[in-house]
Amino acid sequence: MTAPDGRDRLAEARRAWAAWLESERRLSPHTLAAYRDDLAAFIGFLADHLGGPPTLDDLIGLRPADYRAWLARRARDDYARTSTARALSVVRGFVRFLDRRGFGHAPAVAAVRAPKLPRSIPKALTAEGAAAILEDVGEDALPWIAARDTALLSLLYGCGLRIGEALGLPRRAAPLGEALSVVGKGRKERRVPVLPAVREAMAAYLALCPWRVAPDGALFLGARGGPLQPAVAQRRMRDARRRLGLPESATPHALRHSFATHLLAAGGDLRAIQELLGHASLSTTQRYTAVDTAQLVETYNRAHPRARAGD
């Protein structure tokens, strides 16, 4: 039997870690919940692996083989490698927290490698595809709904916002000027320029919107006057791509990818694009160079005389 006080110390460490993530790291509620779930699943595995609920000392005394058994279990249960890599990162972060806060030193996790991940390439729309989407959502039985959807998707494509960032904007922050302040992941603020086309679309939406909103109320509203839900925007995009014959990858987030890809193709500086997107690491932004290269190769294979079969 494990000692209750040992389990209590582990519970105390988990509570302190969650409080630190919320107050110091400023994780969003959604991300915080995902981190807590990942750690809880790992603790649940240990209970089965060790033959009983683990104590803090049990966790600190784990060997690399214990962590590898956990990774093997996840692989056997068909977890995606990306999911397992994130879970391992969460566990590593928790172990580092234990060390920093004096709960104990657990070096074994440092010897464990994360699963190798395939390098994903963001799926961007062509410039024509993005324009067709914006034109299509501008057709609706209710003119103000059409104007709203055009303004929202123009913001994603014209400013590179995530859909959560756009839907989180208050009315007082409506992008009617030359620049917009955006609060992104980790509550980091960045400034992005606002194109005239985006300002015009936003002004048209605000002029037609039938609902009065306080300055701190949501900028984008649903049909009944409440904050617009992401699922509504995603459904509008899904309906538009079906009408236009665009691929399933044509999602609201693809407009953000398109913003970055088209800027890069036009000669945009990678560091500047990193700032506009709010990426913490340049390596994240560098994925768009792969998109640009892939498009060049596709163009070559389609158009270059030497690439045609039989030549």
C-alpha positions as CSV (number, residue, x, y, z in Angstrom):
1,M,0.0,0.0,0.0
2,T,1.2,3.5,-0.8
3,A,1.3,6.1,1.9
4,P,-1.6,8.6,1.7
5,D,0.8,11.5,2.5
6,G,2.9,10.6,-0.6
7,R,-0.2,10.8,-2.8
8,D,-1.2,14.1,-1.1
9,R,2.2,15.6,-1.9
10,L,1.8,14.6,-5.6
11,A,-1.7,16.2,-5.6
12,E,-0.3,19.3,-4.0
13,A,2.5,19.5,-6.6
14,R,-0.1,19.1,-9.4
15,R,-2.2,21.9,-8.0
16,A,0.8,24.2,-7.7
17,W,1.8,23.4,-11.3
18,A,-1.6,24.2,-12.6
19,A,-1.7,27.4,-10.7
20,W,1.7,28.4,-12.1
21,L,0.6,27.6,-15.7
22,E,-2.4,29.8,-15.2
23,S,-0.9,32.8,-13.4
24,E,2.7,32.8,-14.7
25,R,2.5,31.1,-18.1
26,R,-0.9,32.6,-18.7
27,L,-2.2,29.6,-20.6
28,S,-5.7,29.8,-22.0
29,P,-8.4,27.8,-20.1
30,H,-8.6,25.4,-23.1
31,T,-4.8,24.8,-23.2
32,L,-4.6,24.5,-19.4
33,A,-7.4,21.8,-19.4
34,A,-5.5,19.9,-22.1
35,Y,-2.2,20.0,-20.1
36,R,-4.0,18.8,-17.0
37,D,-5.7,16.0,-18.9
38,D,-2.3,14.9,-20.4
39,L,-0.7,14.8,-16.9
40,A,-3.7,13.0,-15.4
41,A,-3.5,10.3,-18.2
42,F,0.2,9.8,-17.4
43,I,-0.6,9.5,-13.7
44,G,-3.3,7.0,-14.6
45,F,-0.9,4.9,-16.6
46,L,1.5,4.9,-13.6
47,A,-1.2,3.6,-11.3
48,D,-1.6,0.6,-13.6
49,H,2.1,0.3,-14.4
50,L,3.3,0.4,-10.7
51,G,0.4,-1.6,-9.3
52,G,-1.3,1.3,-7.3
53,P,-1.8,5.0,-7.2
54,P,1.7,6.6,-7.4
55,T,3.2,8.9,-4.8
56,L,5.5,11.8,-5.5
57,D,8.5,9.6,-4.6
58,D,7.3,7.0,-7.1
59,L,7.3,9.6,-9.9
60,I,10.7,11.1,-8.9
61,G,12.1,7.5,-8.9
62,L,10.9,6.6,-12.4
63,R,13.5,5.1,-14.8
64,P,13.8,5.8,-18.5
65,A,12.2,2.3,-19.1
66,D,9.1,3.4,-17.2
67,Y,8.6,6.4,-19.5
68,R,9.3,4.2,-22.6
69,A,6.6,1.8,-21.4
70,W,4.2,4.7,-21.3
71,L,5.1,5.7,-24.8
72,A,4.8,2.1,-26.0
73,R,1.3,1.9,-24.4
74,R,0.2,5.1,-26.2
75,A,1.6,3.7,-29.5
76,R,-0.3,0.4,-28.9
77,D,-3.5,2.4,-28.2
78,D,-3.1,4.2,-31.6
79,Y,-2.5,7.7,-30.2
80,A,-1.3,10.1,-32.9
81,R,2.4,10.8,-32.6
82,T,1.7,14.6,-32.4
83,S,-0.6,13.9,-29.4
84,T,2.1,11.7,-27.7
85,A,4.8,14.3,-28.4
86,R,2.6,17.0,-26.7
87,A,1.9,14.7,-23.7
88,L,5.6,14.0,-23.2
89,S,6.3,17.7,-23.4
90,V,3.7,18.3,-20.7
91,V,5.2,15.6,-18.4
92,R,8.7,17.0,-19.0
93,G,7.4,20.4,-18.0
94,F,5.8,19.1,-14.9
95,V,9.1,17.3,-13.9
96,R,11.1,20.5,-14.5
97,F,8.5,22.3,-12.3
98,L,9.0,19.8,-9.5
99,D,12.8,20.4,-9.6
100,R,12.5,24.2,-9.6
101,R,10.0,24.2,-6.8
102,G,11.9,21.8,-4.6
103,F,9.5,18.9,-4.8
104,G,12.3,16.6,-6.1
105,H,14.7,15.9,-8.9
106,A,13.6,13.4,-11.6
107,P,16.3,13.2,-14.3
108,A,15.2,10.0,-16.1
109,V,12.7,11.8,-18.4
110,A,15.6,13.7,-20.0
111,A,16.8,10.4,-21.5
112,V,13.5,9.7,-23.3
113,R,13.1,10.8,-26.9
114,A,9.9,12.1,-28.3
115,P,8.4,10.3,-31.2
116,K,9.6,11.6,-34.6
117,L,7.0,13.7,-36.2
118,P,6.3,14.1,-39.9
119,R,7.0,17.7,-41.0
120,S,3.6,19.1,-41.8
121,I,3.2,21.8,-44.5
122,P,0.5,24.3,-44.0
123,K,-2.3,24.1,-46.7
124,A,-2.9,27.5,-48.2
125,L,-5.4,28.5,-50.7
126,T,-4.5,30.1,-54.0
127,A,-5.0,33.9,-54.2
128,E,-7.9,33.1,-56.6
129,G,-9.4,30.6,-54.1
130,A,-9.2,33.0,-51.2
131,A,-10.9,35.8,-53.3
132,A,-13.6,33.3,-54.4
133,I,-14.3,32.4,-50.7
134,L,-14.7,36.1,-49.7
135,E,-17.0,36.7,-52.6
136,D,-19.1,33.7,-52.0
137,V,-19.7,34.4,-48.3
138,G,-20.8,37.8,-49.3
139,E,-23.9,36.3,-50.8
140,D,-26.6,35.8,-48.1
141,A,-30.3,36.3,-47.7
142,L,-29.6,38.8,-44.8
143,P,-27.2,41.5,-46.0
144,W,-25.8,42.1,-42.5
145,I,-24.9,38.4,-42.1
146,A,-23.2,38.5,-45.5
147,A,-21.3,41.6,-44.5
148,R,-20.3,40.1,-41.2
149,D,-18.9,36.9,-42.8
150,T,-17.0,39.0,-45.4
151,A,-15.5,41.2,-42.7
152,L,-14.5,38.2,-40.5
153,L,-12.8,36.2,-43.3
154,S,-11.2,39.3,-44.7
155,L,-9.6,39.8,-41.3
156,L,-8.3,36.3,-41.3
157,Y,-6.8,36.5,-44.8
158,G,-5.9,40.2,-44.7
159,C,-4.3,40.3,-41.3
160,G,-3.3,36.7,-40.6
161,L,-5.4,36.4,-37.5
162,R,-6.4,33.1,-35.9
163,I,-10.2,32.7,-35.8
164,G,-10.1,32.8,-32.0
165,E,-8.2,36.1,-32.1
166,A,-10.7,37.6,-34.4
167,L,-13.8,36.4,-32.5
168,G,-12.2,37.6,-29.3
169,L,-12.0,41.2,-30.5
170,P,-14.2,43.7,-28.6
171,R,-16.3,46.3,-30.4
172,R,-14.0,49.1,-29.4
173,A,-11.1,47.3,-31.2
174,A,-12.9,47.2,-34.5
175,P,-10.1,47.4,-37.2
176,L,-11.1,50.7,-38.8
177,G,-7.6,52.3,-38.6
178,E,-4.3,51.5,-40.2
179,A,-3.2,49.0,-37.5
180,L,-4.7,46.6,-35.0
181,S,-3.6,45.3,-31.7
182,V,-4.1,41.5,-31.3
183,V,-3.7,39.4,-28.1
184,G,-2.5,36.0,-29.2
185,K,-1.3,32.8,-27.6
186,G,0.2,33.2,-24.2
187,R,-1.6,36.6,-24.0
188,K,1.2,38.1,-26.1
189,E,0.2,41.3,-27.9
190,R,1.2,42.2,-31.4
191,R,0.4,44.9,-33.9
192,V,-0.6,44.1,-37.5
193,P,-1.4,46.5,-40.3
194,V,-5.0,46.6,-41.6
195,L,-5.4,46.7,-45.4
196,P,-7.9,49.2,-46.9
197,A,-10.1,46.3,-48.1
198,V,-10.3,44.9,-44.6
199,R,-11.3,48.3,-43.2
200,E,-13.9,48.7,-45.9
201,A,-15.4,45.3,-45.2
202,M,-15.5,46.0,-41.4
203,A,-17.1,49.4,-41.9
204,A,-19.8,47.8,-44.1
205,Y,-20.5,45.2,-41.5
206,L,-20.8,47.7,-38.7
207,A,-23.1,49.9,-40.7
208,L,-25.5,47.0,-41.4
209,C,-25.3,45.2,-38.0
210,P,-28.8,45.6,-36.4
211,W,-27.5,45.0,-32.8
212,R,-26.3,47.7,-30.5
213,V,-23.1,46.6,-28.7
214,A,-21.2,48.1,-25.7
215,P,-17.6,49.0,-26.4
216,D,-16.4,45.9,-24.5
217,G,-19.0,43.6,-26.1
218,A,-18.1,41.2,-28.9
219,L,-17.3,42.7,-32.3
220,F,-18.7,39.8,-34.3
221,L,-22.2,38.8,-33.5
222,G,-24.5,35.9,-34.2
223,A,-27.9,36.1,-35.7
224,R,-29.5,36.6,-32.3
225,G,-27.1,39.2,-31.1
226,G,-24.8,37.1,-29.0
227,P,-21.1,36.5,-29.6
228,L,-20.4,34.7,-32.9
229,Q,-19.4,31.1,-32.3
230,P,-16.4,29.5,-34.2
231,A,-18.6,26.7,-35.4
232,V,-20.8,29.2,-37.3
233,A,-17.8,30.6,-39.2
234,Q,-16.4,27.2,-39.9
235,R,-19.8,26.0,-41.3
236,R,-20.0,29.1,-43.5
237,M,-16.5,28.3,-44.9
238,R,-17.4,24.7,-45.3
239,D,-20.6,25.5,-47.3
240,A,-18.6,28.0,-49.5
241,R,-15.8,25.6,-50.3
242,R,-18.4,22.9,-51.4
243,R,-20.1,25.4,-53.7
244,L,-16.8,26.4,-55.1
245,G,-15.3,22.9,-55.4
246,L,-12.4,23.8,-53.1
247,P,-10.6,21.1,-51.1
248,E,-11.5,20.1,-47.5
249,S,-8.4,21.9,-46.3
250,A,-10.1,25.2,-47.2
251,T,-10.9,26.1,-43.5
252,P,-10.9,29.5,-41.7
253,H,-7.3,28.7,-40.5
254,A,-6.3,28.1,-44.1
255,L,-6.9,31.8,-44.7
256,R,-4.2,32.6,-42.1
257,H,-1.9,30.1,-43.8
258,S,-2.7,31.8,-47.1
259,F,-1.9,35.3,-45.6
260,A,1.6,34.0,-44.7
261,T,2.2,32.0,-47.9
262,H,1.2,34.8,-50.2
263,L,3.3,37.4,-48.4
264,L,6.3,35.1,-48.6
265,A,5.7,34.5,-52.3
266,A,5.6,38.2,-52.9
267,G,9.0,38.7,-51.3
268,G,8.0,39.3,-47.7
269,D,10.7,39.0,-45.0
270,L,10.4,35.8,-42.9
271,R,11.1,37.7,-39.6
272,A,8.4,40.3,-40.4
273,I,5.9,37.5,-41.2
274,Q,6.9,35.8,-37.9
275,E,6.0,39.0,-36.1
276,L,2.7,39.4,-38.0
277,L,1.6,35.9,-37.2
278,G,2.7,36.1,-33.6
279,H,4.9,33.0,-33.8
280,A,7.2,32.6,-30.8
281,S,9.8,30.7,-32.9
282,L,11.1,31.4,-36.4
283,S,11.1,27.7,-37.1
284,T,7.3,27.7,-37.0
285,T,7.2,30.4,-39.6
286,Q,9.8,28.6,-41.8
287,R,7.2,26.0,-42.6
288,Y,5.9,28.5,-45.1
289,T,9.1,28.3,-47.1
290,A,8.2,24.6,-47.7
291,V,4.8,25.7,-49.1
292,D,6.4,28.2,-51.4
293,T,9.0,25.6,-52.6
294,A,6.2,23.0,-53.1
295,Q,4.3,25.4,-55.3
296,L,7.3,26.2,-57.4
297,V,7.9,22.5,-58.0
298,E,4.3,22.0,-58.9
299,T,4.5,24.9,-61.4
300,Y,7.7,23.5,-62.8
301,N,6.2,20.0,-63.3
302,R,3.2,21.5,-65.0
303,A,4.8,24.0,-67.2
304,H,8.5,23.3,-67.9
305,P,9.1,21.5,-71.2
306,R,11.7,19.2,-69.6
307,A,9.2,18.1,-66.9
308,R,6.7,16.7,-69.4
309,A,6.7,13.0,-70.0
310,G,8.5,11.8,-73.1
311,D,10.6,15.0,-73.5
